[in-house]
Every structure is written in structure tokens, then in C-alpha cells.
Amino acid sequence: MVPNLDDVRPEILGNAINGVSVVELLSPNDAVYRLVGNLHTEVMGREMAGTYLSEVTRPEEQKARMTRLWKIANTPCGVFVQLTVVRQSGVSDPVCRVILPVRPSEPTEPMRLYGAMDRHGEAKTIDNVPADLISLAQNVDYIDISHGVPE
């Protein structure tokens, strides 16, 4: 069962909220970060709230990223991904994310995806140069939340 927005209260997570992000799926072509925890901001080297995914996705990966996100929302299912965020300076930070869908309170509102992120491996020395683009994760494991997983 996919929870409704009214059932999900990220503020009760306490310090764990640092690893949480909320993305609204605006259209099949774009989405926007609405809530971004401090860990996500630290890894990216910049504030991400209000940033459209199209601004931080390589153009050749945009369609694949949005297709993947809509699969999570439409199946519905969760996903576990591992990826490496690379800053413009070349400093890299390996992270893992779990993303789950959340239905809006009103049917006219956009679907949301709630993500939890953590570093994996050794934390790198972070510089003051922000990440430019987020590479599409190559390792993706869909999570069956009682509706199956996409093909």
C-alpha cells in the first residue's frame, strides 16, 4: 500500500531528516526537489530545494531518469540505488539511496517520491566546489511494496 501525503510526516524523523529528500513529479519530463536534508546539500555542495532535476541531469540521461522515477510512482514500488556524486573539482562521494512513492492528498497534486540517502564507503574530504550533474545510477534494485516491480 502506498501512503498518502497526510500519512507521511518527515519531521518526526529527528536527526534522520538530514538524509531525506522529497521530489515532486511535475510532468513526464521533469521533477523538482521540494525538501532536501543537510546531507544531500553537503554531498552536492549546494542547496538543492527548488532545483529541477533537468538542471542537474546530463541531457542524454534525462529521459532515462524520468522514466525510472515515473516507474516508481506508477507501479508503485521502491528503489535502492548506489551512485557516486562527482564534484566539478573531481572529488567524489559514493552514496546510496532508497526512494519510495507517496500519493498526494488531492488527486490534482503531483505524485511525490521520498528518498533517504546515506554515504557508503569512506567519506571523502569535501571541498567547496559544488557537484555539477548527477549521473544516472547504473545499479538499480526495485523494491516490491505489494504491487510488483517494473520490467
NUKOLRO-450590 format. One record per residue (C-alpha): residue in one letter; x negated, y negated, z negated. Coordinates in steps of 0.001 Angstrom, whole numbers, padded with zeros to 6 digits, always signed. Each point is the difference from the previous one (the first is absolute). Layout:
<recs>
aXYZ;...
</recs>
This chain:
<recs>
m+000000+000000+000000;v-001319-003431+000924;p+000444-002573-002772;n+001802-003285+000595;l-001764-003279-000632;d+002110-000533-003152;d-001445+003245-001443;v-003652-000962+000496;r-001601-002412-002437;p-003746-000293+000589;e-000391-002460-002882;i+000398+002862-002503;l-003263+001528+001233;g-002098-002306-002168;n-003663-000013+001064;a+000689+002591+002707;i+001733-002773+001968;n-003508-001055+001108;g-000028+002844+002531;v+003553-000513+001328;s+001071-001662+003225;v+003420-000480+001578;v+000409-000254+003772;e+003235-001003+001734;l+000635+001573+003399;l+001269-002973+001991;s+000264+001586+003456;p-001443+002966+001893;n-002926-002284+000858;d-000908-001642-003301;a+000142+000059-003777;v-001071-002404-002740;y-001656+000427-003410;r+002377-001372-002662;l-001687+001046-003250;v-003692+000754-000206;g-001819+001054-003156;n-003410-001272-001017;l-001810+003184+001072;h+001255-000382+003554;t-001062-003654+000008;e-003432+000961-001377;v-000551+002717+002607;m+001109-002273+002858;g-001855-003024-001342;r+003017-002239+000481;e+003599-000483-001045;m+002266+002208+002099;a+003506-001039-001146;g+001812-001506+002969;t-002458+001533+002491;y+001505+001779+003001;l-001485+003401+000757;s-000514-001131+003599;e-002480-002592-001340;v-002205+002672-001592;t+000406+002868+002473;r-002105+000592+003089;p+002230-000685+003029;e-000650+003479+001403;e+001157+001559-003317;q+003093-002166-000598;k+002499+002315+001710;a-001353+003104-001786;r+000049-001772-003394;m+003576-001202+000397;t+001145+003398+001317;r-001516+001638-003081;l+001645-002475-002386;w+003406+000410+001634;k-000351+003798-000242;i-000403-000421-003756;a+003151-002139-000151;n+002161+001980+002420;t-000790+003603-000957;p-000195-001045-002976;c-003228+001348-001426;g-003130-001068-001810;v-003555-000064+001252;f-003480+000373-001472;v-002838-001638+001933;q-003710-000491-000473;l-001773-002794+001807;t-002959-002294-000269;v+000457-003759-000063;v-002993-001666+001651;r-000736-003650-000685;q-001308-002345+002681;s-003402+000237-001737;g-000050+003784+000482;v+000658+000852-003675;s+002463+002902-000125;d+002445+001087-002683;p+001619+003469+000247;v+003574+000068-001279;c+002930+002373-000179;r+003668-000961+000137;v+003340+001629-000705;i+002951-001682+001716;l+003683+000687-000662;p+003150-001500+001547;v+002509-002087-001962;r+003437-000842+001401;p+001178-003625-000196;s+002885-001027-002263;e+001911-001366+002993;p+000131+001795+003363;t-000922-003220+001812;e-003309-000285-001894;p-003199+001618+001290;m-001230+003383-001162;r-002945-000194-002394;l-003008+002189-000534;y-001600+000089-003443;g-003661+000941-000024;a-002426+000875-002756;m-003702-000373+000755;d-003151+001055-001799;r-003638+000153+000912;h-001538+003387+000599;g-003659+000780-000108;e-002410-002547-001388;a+001223-003567-000243;k-002143-002167+002244;t-001492-003337-000892;i+002572-002409+001314;d-001161-003190+001672;n+001941-003176+000681;v+000555+000773+003677;p+003578+001190+000676;a+001005+003031+002016;d+001066-000885+003498;l+002162+002886+001207;i+001308+003149-001660;s-000835+003109+002024;l+002728+002544+000518;a-000522+002929-002381;q-001107+003140+001816;n+000968+002415-002795;v+003727-000119-000688;d+001945+002457-002140;y+003766-000467+000037;i+001807+000764-003257;d+003375+001773+000128;i+002415-001788-002365;s+002887+002363+000932;h+000571-001164+003596;g-002939+001751+001692;v-002988-001619+001675;p-000399-001440+003496;e-001465+002050+002807;
</recs>
